[in-house]
Amino acid sequence: MITFFIKEKRIEKNLSPAELSVLSGISKSHISLIEAGKRTPSLDKIHYIARALNCPISELYKFSP
């Protein structure tokens, strides 16, 4: 699920939800809801988050068999 990988990448980059909020332009509460799996981010929000995390969008979509 993309919400898990957003949180995983944020932690890997040593960022707090508040820091990711500032970098992405998405509110801290919305970031928290996304990471908790209570909101599914739209494609534009995924783009902003990936850019803030300095990673390609494909890294946020990891699939395991």
PDBQT receptor file of N, H, CA, C and O in Angstrom, charges set to zero:
ATOM      1  N   MET A   1       0.843  -1.173   0.000  1.00  0.00    +0.000 N 
ATOM      2  CA  MET A   1       0.000   0.000   0.000  1.00  0.00    +0.000 C 
ATOM      3  C   MET A   1       0.894   1.245   0.000  1.00  0.00    +0.000 C 
ATOM      4  O   MET A   1       1.879   1.307   0.736  1.00  0.00    +0.000 OA
ATOM      5  N   ILE A   2       0.551   2.218  -0.815  1.00  0.00    +0.000 N 
ATOM      6  H   ILE A   2      -0.249   2.168  -1.413  1.00  0.00    +0.000 HD
ATOM      7  CA  ILE A   2       1.392   3.401  -0.968  1.00  0.00    +0.000 C 
ATOM      8  C   ILE A   2       1.564   4.162   0.344  1.00  0.00    +0.000 C 
ATOM      9  O   ILE A   2       2.617   4.756   0.578  1.00  0.00    +0.000 OA
ATOM     10  N   THR A   3       0.550   4.151   1.196  1.00  0.00    +0.000 N 
ATOM     11  H   THR A   3      -0.305   3.669   1.005  1.00  0.00    +0.000 HD
ATOM     12  CA  THR A   3       0.656   4.898   2.446  1.00  0.00    +0.000 C 
ATOM     13  C   THR A   3       1.804   4.372   3.308  1.00  0.00    +0.000 C 
ATOM     14  O   THR A   3       2.500   5.152   3.957  1.00  0.00    +0.000 OA
ATOM     15  N   PHE A   4       2.000   3.064   3.316  1.00  0.00    +0.000 N 
ATOM     16  H   PHE A   4       1.434   2.430   2.789  1.00  0.00    +0.000 HD
ATOM     17  CA  PHE A   4       3.097   2.471   4.073  1.00  0.00    +0.000 C 
ATOM     18  C   PHE A   4       4.441   2.927   3.518  1.00  0.00    +0.000 C 
ATOM     19  O   PHE A   4       5.348   3.263   4.280  1.00  0.00    +0.000 OA
ATOM     20  N   PHE A   5       4.568   2.940   2.202  1.00  0.00    +0.000 N 
ATOM     21  H   PHE A   5       3.831   2.668   1.583  1.00  0.00    +0.000 HD
ATOM     22  CA  PHE A   5       5.845   3.285   1.598  1.00  0.00    +0.000 C 
ATOM     23  C   PHE A   5       6.160   4.769   1.703  1.00  0.00    +0.000 C 
ATOM     24  O   PHE A   5       7.331   5.148   1.726  1.00  0.00    +0.000 OA
ATOM     25  N   ILE A   6       5.141   5.614   1.768  1.00  0.00    +0.000 N 
ATOM     26  H   ILE A   6       4.190   5.306   1.750  1.00  0.00    +0.000 HD
ATOM     27  CA  ILE A   6       5.382   7.037   2.010  1.00  0.00    +0.000 C 
ATOM     28  C   ILE A   6       5.993   7.203   3.397  1.00  0.00    +0.000 C 
ATOM     29  O   ILE A   6       6.992   7.904   3.558  1.00  0.00    +0.000 OA
ATOM     30  N   LYS A   7       5.403   6.569   4.383  1.00  0.00    +0.000 N 
ATOM     31  H   LYS A   7       4.591   6.000   4.252  1.00  0.00    +0.000 HD
ATOM     32  CA  LYS A   7       5.927   6.670   5.749  1.00  0.00    +0.000 C 
ATOM     33  C   LYS A   7       7.325   6.069   5.837  1.00  0.00    +0.000 C 
ATOM     34  O   LYS A   7       8.211   6.639   6.474  1.00  0.00    +0.000 OA
ATOM     35  N   GLU A   8       7.520   4.918   5.198  1.00  0.00    +0.000 N 
ATOM     36  H   GLU A   8       6.799   4.456   4.681  1.00  0.00    +0.000 HD
ATOM     37  CA  GLU A   8       8.829   4.266   5.215  1.00  0.00    +0.000 C 
ATOM     38  C   GLU A   8       9.903   5.180   4.614  1.00  0.00    +0.000 C 
ATOM     39  O   GLU A   8      10.991   5.314   5.174  1.00  0.00    +0.000 OA
ATOM     40  N   LYS A   9       9.599   5.800   3.484  1.00  0.00    +0.000 N 
ATOM     41  H   LYS A   9       8.716   5.691   3.028  1.00  0.00    +0.000 HD
ATOM     42  CA  LYS A   9      10.558   6.686   2.819  1.00  0.00    +0.000 C 
ATOM     43  C   LYS A   9      10.802   7.939   3.649  1.00  0.00    +0.000 C 
ATOM     44  O   LYS A   9      11.930   8.428   3.712  1.00  0.00    +0.000 OA
ATOM     45  N   ARG A  10       9.755   8.466   4.290  1.00  0.00    +0.000 N 
ATOM     46  H   ARG A  10       8.839   8.069   4.239  1.00  0.00    +0.000 HD
ATOM     47  CA  ARG A  10       9.910   9.650   5.142  1.00  0.00    +0.000 C 
ATOM     48  C   ARG A  10      10.857   9.354   6.299  1.00  0.00    +0.000 C 
ATOM     49  O   ARG A  10      11.736  10.155   6.616  1.00  0.00    +0.000 OA
ATOM     50  N   ILE A  11      10.669   8.202   6.921  1.00  0.00    +0.000 N 
ATOM     51  H   ILE A  11       9.955   7.551   6.664  1.00  0.00    +0.000 HD
ATOM     52  CA  ILE A  11      11.532   7.810   8.036  1.00  0.00    +0.000 C 
ATOM     53  C   ILE A  11      12.959   7.580   7.544  1.00  0.00    +0.000 C 
ATOM     54  O   ILE A  11      13.919   7.973   8.208  1.00  0.00    +0.000 OA
ATOM     55  N   GLU A  12      13.098   6.948   6.387  1.00  0.00    +0.000 N 
ATOM     56  H   GLU A  12      12.318   6.629   5.848  1.00  0.00    +0.000 HD
ATOM     57  CA  GLU A  12      14.412   6.704   5.795  1.00  0.00    +0.000 C 
ATOM     58  C   GLU A  12      15.152   8.024   5.556  1.00  0.00    +0.000 C 
ATOM     59  O   GLU A  12      16.372   8.089   5.712  1.00  0.00    +0.000 OA
ATOM     60  N   LYS A  13      14.421   9.067   5.182  1.00  0.00    +0.000 N 
ATOM     61  H   LYS A  13      13.430   9.014   5.056  1.00  0.00    +0.000 HD
ATOM     62  CA  LYS A  13      15.014  10.390   4.920  1.00  0.00    +0.000 C 
ATOM     63  C   LYS A  13      15.153  11.209   6.203  1.00  0.00    +0.000 C 
ATOM     64  O   LYS A  13      15.588  12.360   6.172  1.00  0.00    +0.000 OA
ATOM     65  N   ASN A  14      14.775  10.596   7.339  1.00  0.00    +0.000 N 
ATOM     66  H   ASN A  14      14.422   9.661   7.364  1.00  0.00    +0.000 HD
ATOM     67  CA  ASN A  14      14.891  11.231   8.653  1.00  0.00    +0.000 C 
ATOM     68  C   ASN A  14      14.086  12.533   8.731  1.00  0.00    +0.000 C 
ATOM     69  O   ASN A  14      14.569  13.550   9.229  1.00  0.00    +0.000 OA
ATOM     70  N   LEU A  15      12.856  12.478   8.231  1.00  0.00    +0.000 N 
ATOM     71  H   LEU A  15      12.463  11.652   7.826  1.00  0.00    +0.000 HD
ATOM     72  CA  LEU A  15      11.978  13.639   8.267  1.00  0.00    +0.000 C 
ATOM     73  C   LEU A  15      10.792  13.364   9.187  1.00  0.00    +0.000 C 
ATOM     74  O   LEU A  15      10.297  12.240   9.265  1.00  0.00    +0.000 OA
ATOM     75  N   SER A  16      10.354  14.388   9.866  1.00  0.00    +0.000 N 
ATOM     76  H   SER A  16      10.756  15.302   9.802  1.00  0.00    +0.000 HD
ATOM     77  CA  SER A  16       9.130  14.275  10.665  1.00  0.00    +0.000 C 
ATOM     78  C   SER A  16       7.942  14.542   9.741  1.00  0.00    +0.000 C 
ATOM     79  O   SER A  16       8.114  15.083   8.649  1.00  0.00    +0.000 OA
ATOM     80  N   PRO A  17       6.742  14.167  10.176  1.00  0.00    +0.000 N 
ATOM     81  CA  PRO A  17       5.569  14.498   9.368  1.00  0.00    +0.000 C 
ATOM     82  C   PRO A  17       5.450  16.015   9.129  1.00  0.00    +0.000 C 
ATOM     83  O   PRO A  17       5.026  16.443   8.056  1.00  0.00    +0.000 OA
ATOM     84  N   ALA A  18       5.822  16.814  10.123  1.00  0.00    +0.000 N 
ATOM     85  H   ALA A  18       6.166  16.467  10.995  1.00  0.00    +0.000 HD
ATOM     86  CA  ALA A  18       5.760  18.274   9.973  1.00  0.00    +0.000 C 
ATOM     87  C   ALA A  18       6.747  18.761   8.909  1.00  0.00    +0.000 C 
ATOM     88  O   ALA A  18       6.425  19.651   8.121  1.00  0.00    +0.000 OA
ATOM     89  N   GLU A  19       7.940  18.181   8.888  1.00  0.00    +0.000 N 
ATOM     90  H   GLU A  19       8.201  17.458   9.528  1.00  0.00    +0.000 HD
ATOM     91  CA  GLU A  19       8.931  18.574   7.877  1.00  0.00    +0.000 C 
ATOM     92  C   GLU A  19       8.473  18.177   6.478  1.00  0.00    +0.000 C 
ATOM     93  O   GLU A  19       8.629  18.945   5.529  1.00  0.00    +0.000 OA
ATOM     94  N   LEU A  20       7.905  16.975   6.351  1.00  0.00    +0.000 N 
ATOM     95  H   LEU A  20       7.777  16.351   7.122  1.00  0.00    +0.000 HD
ATOM     96  CA  LEU A  20       7.382  16.551   5.053  1.00  0.00    +0.000 C 
ATOM     97  C   LEU A  20       6.239  17.468   4.630  1.00  0.00    +0.000 C 
ATOM     98  O   LEU A  20       6.096  17.773   3.446  1.00  0.00    +0.000 OA
ATOM     99  N   SER A  21       5.442  17.898   5.566  1.00  0.00    +0.000 N 
ATOM    100  H   SER A  21       5.558  17.650   6.528  1.00  0.00    +0.000 HD
ATOM    101  CA  SER A  21       4.350  18.818   5.276  1.00  0.00    +0.000 C 
ATOM    102  C   SER A  21       4.877  20.116   4.665  1.00  0.00    +0.000 C 
ATOM    103  O   SER A  21       4.355  20.589   3.655  1.00  0.00    +0.000 OA
ATOM    104  N   VAL A  22       5.888  20.676   5.265  1.00  0.00    +0.000 N 
ATOM    105  H   VAL A  22       6.312  20.292   6.085  1.00  0.00    +0.000 HD
ATOM    106  CA  VAL A  22       6.472  21.924   4.765  1.00  0.00    +0.000 C 
ATOM    107  C   VAL A  22       7.066  21.716   3.377  1.00  0.00    +0.000 C 
ATOM    108  O   VAL A  22       6.853  22.530   2.478  1.00  0.00    +0.000 OA
ATOM    109  N   LEU A  23       7.805  20.636   3.202  1.00  0.00    +0.000 N 
ATOM    110  H   LEU A  23       7.978  19.974   3.932  1.00  0.00    +0.000 HD
ATOM    111  CA  LEU A  23       8.464  20.373   1.922  1.00  0.00    +0.000 C 
ATOM    112  C   LEU A  23       7.467  20.072   0.796  1.00  0.00    +0.000 C 
ATOM    113  O   LEU A  23       7.708  20.422  -0.360  1.00  0.00    +0.000 OA
ATOM    114  N   SER A  24       6.367  19.432   1.133  1.00  0.00    +0.000 N 
ATOM    115  H   SER A  24       6.171  19.147   2.072  1.00  0.00    +0.000 HD
ATOM    116  CA  SER A  24       5.408  19.014   0.106  1.00  0.00    +0.000 C 
ATOM    117  C   SER A  24       4.275  20.011  -0.114  1.00  0.00    +0.000 C 
ATOM    118  O   SER A  24       3.622  19.990  -1.158  1.00  0.00    +0.000 OA
ATOM    119  N   GLY A  25       4.039  20.878   0.859  1.00  0.00    +0.000 N 
ATOM    120  H   GLY A  25       4.569  20.895   1.707  1.00  0.00    +0.000 HD
ATOM    121  CA  GLY A  25       2.921  21.802   0.756  1.00  0.00    +0.000 C 
ATOM    122  C   GLY A  25       1.587  21.169   1.115  1.00  0.00    +0.000 C 
ATOM    123  O   GLY A  25       0.529  21.729   0.831  1.00  0.00    +0.000 OA
ATOM    124  N   ILE A  26       1.641  20.003   1.737  1.00  0.00    +0.000 N 
ATOM    125  H   ILE A  26       2.500  19.547   1.968  1.00  0.00    +0.000 HD
ATOM    126  CA  ILE A  26       0.439  19.284   2.169  1.00  0.00    +0.000 C 
ATOM    127  C   ILE A  26       0.365  19.406   3.686  1.00  0.00    +0.000 C 
ATOM    128  O   ILE A  26       1.383  19.275   4.364  1.00  0.00    +0.000 OA
ATOM    129  N   SER A  27      -0.806  19.652   4.220  1.00  0.00    +0.000 N 
ATOM    130  H   SER A  27      -1.634  19.758   3.669  1.00  0.00    +0.000 HD
ATOM    131  CA  SER A  27      -0.924  19.869   5.664  1.00  0.00    +0.000 C 
ATOM    132  C   SER A  27      -0.420  18.654   6.450  1.00  0.00    +0.000 C 
ATOM    133  O   SER A  27      -0.479  17.514   5.991  1.00  0.00    +0.000 OA
ATOM    134  N   LYS A  28       0.074  18.950   7.646  1.00  0.00    +0.000 N 
ATOM    135  H   LYS A  28       0.122  19.877   8.019  1.00  0.00    +0.000 HD
ATOM    136  CA  LYS A  28       0.586  17.881   8.520  1.00  0.00    +0.000 C 
ATOM    137  C   LYS A  28      -0.521  16.890   8.859  1.00  0.00    +0.000 C 
ATOM    138  O   LYS A  28      -0.281  15.684   8.914  1.00  0.00    +0.000 OA
ATOM    139  N   SER A  29      -1.720  17.388   9.082  1.00  0.00    +0.000 N 
ATOM    140  H   SER A  29      -1.915  18.368   9.037  1.00  0.00    +0.000 HD
ATOM    141  CA  SER A  29      -2.823  16.484   9.423  1.00  0.00    +0.000 C 
ATOM    142  C   SER A  29      -3.164  15.567   8.246  1.00  0.00    +0.000 C 
ATOM    143  O   SER A  29      -3.505  14.401   8.445  1.00  0.00    +0.000 OA
ATOM    144  N   HIS A  30      -3.073  16.092   7.026  1.00  0.00    +0.000 N 
ATOM    145  H   HIS A  30      -2.796  17.039   6.865  1.00  0.00    +0.000 HD
ATOM    146  CA  HIS A  30      -3.355  15.258   5.852  1.00  0.00    +0.000 C 
ATOM    147  C   HIS A  30      -2.248  14.216   5.667  1.00  0.00    +0.000 C 
ATOM    148  O   HIS A  30      -2.532  13.069   5.321  1.00  0.00    +0.000 OA
ATOM    149  N   ILE A  31      -0.998  14.602   5.891  1.00  0.00    +0.000 N 
ATOM    150  H   ILE A  31      -0.767  15.533   6.172  1.00  0.00    +0.000 HD
ATOM    151  CA  ILE A  31       0.126  13.647   5.828  1.00  0.00    +0.000 C 
ATOM    152  C   ILE A  31      -0.117  12.530   6.833  1.00  0.00    +0.000 C 
ATOM    153  O   ILE A  31       0.053  11.355   6.508  1.00  0.00    +0.000 OA
ATOM    154  N   SER A  32      -0.511  12.884   8.045  1.00  0.00    +0.000 N 
ATOM    155  H   SER A  32      -0.649  13.839   8.310  1.00  0.00    +0.000 HD
ATOM    156  CA  SER A  32      -0.768  11.880   9.085  1.00  0.00    +0.000 C 
ATOM    157  C   SER A  32      -1.899  10.941   8.694  1.00  0.00    +0.000 C 
ATOM    158  O   SER A  32      -1.809   9.735   8.925  1.00  0.00    +0.000 OA
ATOM    159  N   LEU A  33      -2.962  11.480   8.105  1.00  0.00    +0.000 N 
ATOM    160  H   LEU A  33      -3.034  12.460   7.917  1.00  0.00    +0.000 HD
ATOM    161  CA  LEU A  33      -4.083  10.640   7.672  1.00  0.00    +0.000 C 
ATOM    162  C   LEU A  33      -3.658   9.701   6.537  1.00  0.00    +0.000 C 
ATOM    163  O   LEU A  33      -4.084   8.547   6.496  1.00  0.00    +0.000 OA
ATOM    164  N   ILE A  34      -2.830  10.185   5.629  1.00  0.00    +0.000 N 
ATOM    165  H   ILE A  34      -2.483  11.123   5.662  1.00  0.00    +0.000 HD
ATOM    166  CA  ILE A  34      -2.330   9.344   4.536  1.00  0.00    +0.000 C 
ATOM    167  C   ILE A  34      -1.496   8.207   5.109  1.00  0.00    +0.000 C 
ATOM    168  O   ILE A  34      -1.696   7.046   4.752  1.00  0.00    +0.000 OA
ATOM    169  N   GLU A  35      -0.557   8.538   6.002  1.00  0.00    +0.000 N 
ATOM    170  H   GLU A  35      -0.395   9.482   6.292  1.00  0.00    +0.000 HD
ATOM    171  CA  GLU A  35       0.320   7.516   6.577  1.00  0.00    +0.000 C 
ATOM    172  C   GLU A  35      -0.446   6.514   7.431  1.00  0.00    +0.000 C 
ATOM    173  O   GLU A  35      -0.034   5.360   7.546  1.00  0.00    +0.000 OA
ATOM    174  N   ALA A  36      -1.543   6.934   8.023  1.00  0.00    +0.000 N 
ATOM    175  H   ALA A  36      -1.878   7.872   7.930  1.00  0.00    +0.000 HD
ATOM    176  CA  ALA A  36      -2.358   6.033   8.841  1.00  0.00    +0.000 C 
ATOM    177  C   ALA A  36      -3.280   5.169   7.984  1.00  0.00    +0.000 C 
ATOM    178  O   ALA A  36      -3.949   4.272   8.496  1.00  0.00    +0.000 OA
ATOM    179  N   GLY A  37      -3.314   5.440   6.683  1.00  0.00    +0.000 N 
ATOM    180  H   GLY A  37      -2.770   6.169   6.267  1.00  0.00    +0.000 HD
ATOM    181  CA  GLY A  37      -4.163   4.666   5.795  1.00  0.00    +0.000 C 
ATOM    182  C   GLY A  37      -5.614   5.109   5.806  1.00  0.00    +0.000 C 
ATOM    183  O   GLY A  37      -6.488   4.406   5.299  1.00  0.00    +0.000 OA
ATOM    184  N   LYS A  38      -5.872   6.272   6.383  1.00  0.00    +0.000 N 
ATOM    185  H   LYS A  38      -5.163   6.843   6.795  1.00  0.00    +0.000 HD
ATOM    186  CA  LYS A  38      -7.245   6.773   6.461  1.00  0.00    +0.000 C 
ATOM    187  C   LYS A  38      -7.616   7.645   5.270  1.00  0.00    +0.000 C 
ATOM    188  O   LYS A  38      -8.789   7.953   5.059  1.00  0.00    +0.000 OA
ATOM    189  N   ARG A  39      -6.618   8.039   4.500  1.00  0.00    +0.000 N 
ATOM    190  H   ARG A  39      -5.665   7.789   4.671  1.00  0.00    +0.000 HD
ATOM    191  CA  ARG A  39      -6.829   8.805   3.273  1.00  0.00    +0.000 C 
ATOM    192  C   ARG A  39      -5.942   8.229   2.184  1.00  0.00    +0.000 C 
ATOM    193  O   ARG A  39      -4.800   7.849   2.439  1.00  0.00    +0.000 OA
ATOM    194  N   THR A  40      -6.464   8.165   0.986  1.00  0.00    +0.000 N 
ATOM    195  H   THR A  40      -7.393   8.474   0.779  1.00  0.00    +0.000 HD
ATOM    196  CA  THR A  40      -5.664   7.748  -0.160  1.00  0.00    +0.000 C 
ATOM    197  C   THR A  40      -5.270   9.020  -0.896  1.00  0.00    +0.000 C 
ATOM    198  O   THR A  40      -6.133   9.794  -1.310  1.00  0.00    +0.000 OA
ATOM    199  N   PRO A  41      -3.975   9.237  -1.060  1.00  0.00    +0.000 N 
ATOM    200  CA  PRO A  41      -3.550  10.487  -1.704  1.00  0.00    +0.000 C 
ATOM    201  C   PRO A  41      -3.882  10.493  -3.193  1.00  0.00    +0.000 C 
ATOM    202  O   PRO A  41      -3.793   9.468  -3.870  1.00  0.00    +0.000 OA
ATOM    203  N   SER A  42      -4.264  11.667  -3.685  1.00  0.00    +0.000 N 
ATOM    204  H   SER A  42      -4.336  12.499  -3.135  1.00  0.00    +0.000 HD
ATOM    205  CA  SER A  42      -4.501  11.827  -5.115  1.00  0.00    +0.000 C 
ATOM    206  C   SER A  42      -3.146  11.807  -5.831  1.00  0.00    +0.000 C 
ATOM    207  O   SER A  42      -2.096  11.918  -5.198  1.00  0.00    +0.000 OA
ATOM    208  N   LEU A  43      -3.187  11.668  -7.132  1.00  0.00    +0.000 N 
ATOM    209  H   LEU A  43      -4.041  11.579  -7.646  1.00  0.00    +0.000 HD
ATOM    210  CA  LEU A  43      -1.955  11.602  -7.906  1.00  0.00    +0.000 C 
ATOM    211  C   LEU A  43      -1.129  12.877  -7.758  1.00  0.00    +0.000 C 
ATOM    212  O   LEU A  43       0.098  12.806  -7.695  1.00  0.00    +0.000 OA
ATOM    213  N   ASP A  44      -1.769  14.030  -7.703  1.00  0.00    +0.000 N 
ATOM    214  H   ASP A  44      -2.766  14.088  -7.755  1.00  0.00    +0.000 HD
ATOM    215  CA  ASP A  44      -0.999  15.258  -7.540  1.00  0.00    +0.000 C 
ATOM    216  C   ASP A  44      -0.327  15.310  -6.171  1.00  0.00    +0.000 C 
ATOM    217  O   ASP A  44       0.800  15.788  -6.048  1.00  0.00    +0.000 OA
ATOM    218  N   LYS A  45      -1.015  14.820  -5.148  1.00  0.00    +0.000 N 
ATOM    219  H   LYS A  45      -1.931  14.431  -5.248  1.00  0.00    +0.000 HD
ATOM    220  CA  LYS A  45      -0.401  14.790  -3.810  1.00  0.00    +0.000 C 
ATOM    221  C   LYS A  45       0.771  13.805  -3.774  1.00  0.00    +0.000 C 
ATOM    222  O   LYS A  45       1.789  14.071  -3.136  1.00  0.00    +0.000 OA
ATOM    223  N   ILE A  46       0.626  12.681  -4.454  1.00  0.00    +0.000 N 
ATOM    224  H   ILE A  46      -0.201  12.465  -4.973  1.00  0.00    +0.000 HD
ATOM    225  CA  ILE A  46       1.729  11.713  -4.532  1.00  0.00    +0.000 C 
ATOM    226  C   ILE A  46       2.935  12.369  -5.207  1.00  0.00    +0.000 C 
ATOM    227  O   ILE A  46       4.076  12.177  -4.786  1.00  0.00    +0.000 OA
ATOM    228  N   HIS A  47       2.669  13.137  -6.246  1.00  0.00    +0.000 N 
ATOM    229  H   HIS A  47       1.742  13.294  -6.587  1.00  0.00    +0.000 HD
ATOM    230  CA  HIS A  47       3.741  13.843  -6.946  1.00  0.00    +0.000 C 
ATOM    231  C   HIS A  47       4.458  14.813  -5.999  1.00  0.00    +0.000 C 
ATOM    232  O   HIS A  47       5.688  14.839  -5.962  1.00  0.00    +0.000 OA
ATOM    233  N   TYR A  48       3.701  15.611  -5.235  1.00  0.00    +0.000 N 
ATOM    234  H   TYR A  48       2.702  15.590  -5.266  1.00  0.00    +0.000 HD
ATOM    235  CA  TYR A  48       4.297  16.566  -4.295  1.00  0.00    +0.000 C 
ATOM    236  C   TYR A  48       5.100  15.853  -3.217  1.00  0.00    +0.000 C 
ATOM    237  O   TYR A  48       6.178  16.310  -2.837  1.00  0.00    +0.000 OA
ATOM    238  N   ILE A  49       4.582  14.742  -2.728  1.00  0.00    +0.000 N 
ATOM    239  H   ILE A  49       3.707  14.370  -3.037  1.00  0.00    +0.000 HD
ATOM    240  CA  ILE A  49       5.281  13.984  -1.683  1.00  0.00    +0.000 C 
ATOM    241  C   ILE A  49       6.563  13.379  -2.240  1.00  0.00    +0.000 C 
ATOM    242  O   ILE A  49       7.610  13.453  -1.597  1.00  0.00    +0.000 OA
ATOM    243  N   ALA A  50       6.496  12.786  -3.419  1.00  0.00    +0.000 N 
ATOM    244  H   ALA A  50       5.646  12.726  -3.942  1.00  0.00    +0.000 HD
ATOM    245  CA  ALA A  50       7.697  12.193  -4.028  1.00  0.00    +0.000 C 
ATOM    246  C   ALA A  50       8.759  13.259  -4.259  1.00  0.00    +0.000 C 
ATOM    247  O   ALA A  50       9.941  13.031  -4.001  1.00  0.00    +0.000 OA
ATOM    248  N   ARG A  51       8.342  14.412  -4.740  1.00  0.00    +0.000 N 
ATOM    249  H   ARG A  51       7.382  14.598  -4.949  1.00  0.00    +0.000 HD
ATOM    250  CA  ARG A  51       9.305  15.505  -4.968  1.00  0.00    +0.000 C 
ATOM    251  C   ARG A  51       9.923  15.954  -3.639  1.00  0.00    +0.000 C 
ATOM    252  O   ARG A  51      11.127  16.202  -3.571  1.00  0.00    +0.000 OA
ATOM    253  N   ALA A  52       9.110  16.059  -2.584  1.00  0.00    +0.000 N 
ATOM    254  H   ALA A  52       8.132  15.857  -2.639  1.00  0.00    +0.000 HD
ATOM    255  CA  ALA A  52       9.613  16.458  -1.267  1.00  0.00    +0.000 C 
ATOM    256  C   ALA A  52      10.584  15.421  -0.703  1.00  0.00    +0.000 C 
ATOM    257  O   ALA A  52      11.536  15.767  -0.004  1.00  0.00    +0.000 OA
ATOM    258  N   LEU A  53      10.332  14.135  -1.015  1.00  0.00    +0.000 N 
ATOM    259  H   LEU A  53       9.558  13.854  -1.582  1.00  0.00    +0.000 HD
ATOM    260  CA  LEU A  53      11.214  13.063  -0.537  1.00  0.00    +0.000 C 
ATOM    261  C   LEU A  53      12.398  12.822  -1.477  1.00  0.00    +0.000 C 
ATOM    262  O   LEU A  53      13.259  11.984  -1.211  1.00  0.00    +0.000 OA
ATOM    263  N   ASN A  54      12.421  13.572  -2.579  1.00  0.00    +0.000 N 
ATOM    264  H   ASN A  54      11.721  14.253  -2.795  1.00  0.00    +0.000 HD
ATOM    265  CA  ASN A  54      13.501  13.448  -3.555  1.00  0.00    +0.000 C 
ATOM    266  C   ASN A  54      13.641  12.016  -4.060  1.00  0.00    +0.000 C 
ATOM    267  O   ASN A  54      14.729  11.441  -4.074  1.00  0.00    +0.000 OA
ATOM    268  N   CYS A  55      12.502  11.458  -4.474  1.00  0.00    +0.000 N 
ATOM    269  H   CYS A  55      11.618  11.925  -4.462  1.00  0.00    +0.000 HD
ATOM    270  CA  CYS A  55      12.502  10.096  -5.002  1.00  0.00    +0.000 C 
ATOM    271  C   CYS A  55      11.482   9.998  -6.136  1.00  0.00    +0.000 C 
ATOM    272  O   CYS A  55      10.519  10.764  -6.174  1.00  0.00    +0.000 OA
ATOM    273  N   PRO A  56      11.689   9.072  -7.046  1.00  0.00    +0.000 N 
ATOM    274  CA  PRO A  56      10.684   8.895  -8.101  1.00  0.00    +0.000 C 
ATOM    275  C   PRO A  56       9.394   8.319  -7.515  1.00  0.00    +0.000 C 
ATOM    276  O   PRO A  56       9.413   7.596  -6.518  1.00  0.00    +0.000 OA
ATOM    277  N   ILE A  57       8.293   8.651  -8.148  1.00  0.00    +0.000 N 
ATOM    278  H   ILE A  57       8.278   9.238  -8.957  1.00  0.00    +0.000 HD
ATOM    279  CA  ILE A  57       6.999   8.145  -7.688  1.00  0.00    +0.000 C 
ATOM    280  C   ILE A  57       7.001   6.624  -7.624  1.00  0.00    +0.000 C 
ATOM    281  O   ILE A  57       6.364   6.037  -6.751  1.00  0.00    +0.000 OA
ATOM    282  N   SER A  58       7.709   5.991  -8.538  1.00  0.00    +0.000 N 
ATOM    283  H   SER A  58       8.227   6.468  -9.248  1.00  0.00    +0.000 HD
ATOM    284  CA  SER A  58       7.726   4.520  -8.576  1.00  0.00    +0.000 C 
ATOM    285  C   SER A  58       8.265   3.914  -7.279  1.00  0.00    +0.000 C 
ATOM    286  O   SER A  58       7.911   2.784  -6.942  1.00  0.00    +0.000 OA
ATOM    287  N   GLU A  59       9.114   4.641  -6.545  1.00  0.00    +0.000 N 
ATOM    288  H   GLU A  59       9.402   5.559  -6.819  1.00  0.00    +0.000 HD
ATOM    289  CA  GLU A  59       9.628   4.121  -5.275  1.00  0.00    +0.000 C 
ATOM    290  C   GLU A  59       8.545   4.058  -4.210  1.00  0.00    +0.000 C 
ATOM    291  O   GLU A  59       8.677   3.326  -3.230  1.00  0.00    +0.000 OA
ATOM    292  N   LEU A  60       7.484   4.818  -4.396  1.00  0.00    +0.000 N 
ATOM    293  H   LEU A  60       7.377   5.413  -5.192  1.00  0.00    +0.000 HD
ATOM    294  CA  LEU A  60       6.386   4.813  -3.430  1.00  0.00    +0.000 C 
ATOM    295  C   LEU A  60       5.380   3.707  -3.723  1.00  0.00    +0.000 C 
ATOM    296  O   LEU A  60       4.476   3.449  -2.928  1.00  0.00    +0.000 OA
ATOM    297  N   TYR A  61       5.546   3.063  -4.867  1.00  0.00    +0.000 N 
ATOM    298  H   TYR A  61       6.280   3.273  -5.512  1.00  0.00    +0.000 HD
ATOM    299  CA  TYR A  61       4.690   1.942  -5.272  1.00  0.00    +0.000 C 
ATOM    300  C   TYR A  61       5.550   0.685  -5.365  1.00  0.00    +0.000 C 
ATOM    301  O   TYR A  61       5.976   0.302  -6.455  1.00  0.00    +0.000 OA
ATOM    302  N   LYS A  62       5.802   0.056  -4.248  1.00  0.00    +0.000 N 
ATOM    303  H   LYS A  62       5.456   0.367  -3.363  1.00  0.00    +0.000 HD
ATOM    304  CA  LYS A  62       6.593  -1.173  -4.265  1.00  0.00    +0.000 C 
ATOM    305  C   LYS A  62       5.623  -2.338  -4.177  1.00  0.00    +0.000 C 
ATOM    306  O   LYS A  62       4.694  -2.352  -3.370  1.00  0.00    +0.000 OA
ATOM    307  N   PHE A  63       5.869  -3.296  -5.022  1.00  0.00    +0.000 N 
ATOM    308  H   PHE A  63       6.624  -3.285  -5.678  1.00  0.00    +0.000 HD
ATOM    309  CA  PHE A  63       5.019  -4.480  -5.016  1.00  0.00    +0.000 C 
ATOM    310  C   PHE A  63       5.882  -5.691  -4.672  1.00  0.00    +0.000 C 
ATOM    311  O   PHE A  63       7.012  -5.823  -5.141  1.00  0.00    +0.000 OA
ATOM    312  N   SER A  64       5.335  -6.550  -3.863  1.00  0.00    +0.000 N 
ATOM    313  H   SER A  64       4.416  -6.442  -3.482  1.00  0.00    +0.000 HD
ATOM    314  CA  SER A  64       6.053  -7.790  -3.572  1.00  0.00    +0.000 C 
ATOM    315  C   SER A  64       5.163  -8.951  -3.980  1.00  0.00    +0.000 C 
ATOM    316  O   SER A  64       3.955  -8.923  -3.743  1.00  0.00    +0.000 OA
ATOM    317  N   PRO A  65       5.751  -9.969  -4.590  1.00  0.00    +0.000 N 
ATOM    318  CA  PRO A  65       4.951 -11.107  -5.048  1.00  0.00    +0.000 C 
ATOM    319  C   PRO A  65       4.383 -11.922  -3.910  1.00  0.00    +0.000 C 
ATOM    320  O   PRO A  65       3.688 -12.911  -4.146  1.00  0.00    +0.000 OA
TER     321      PRO A  65
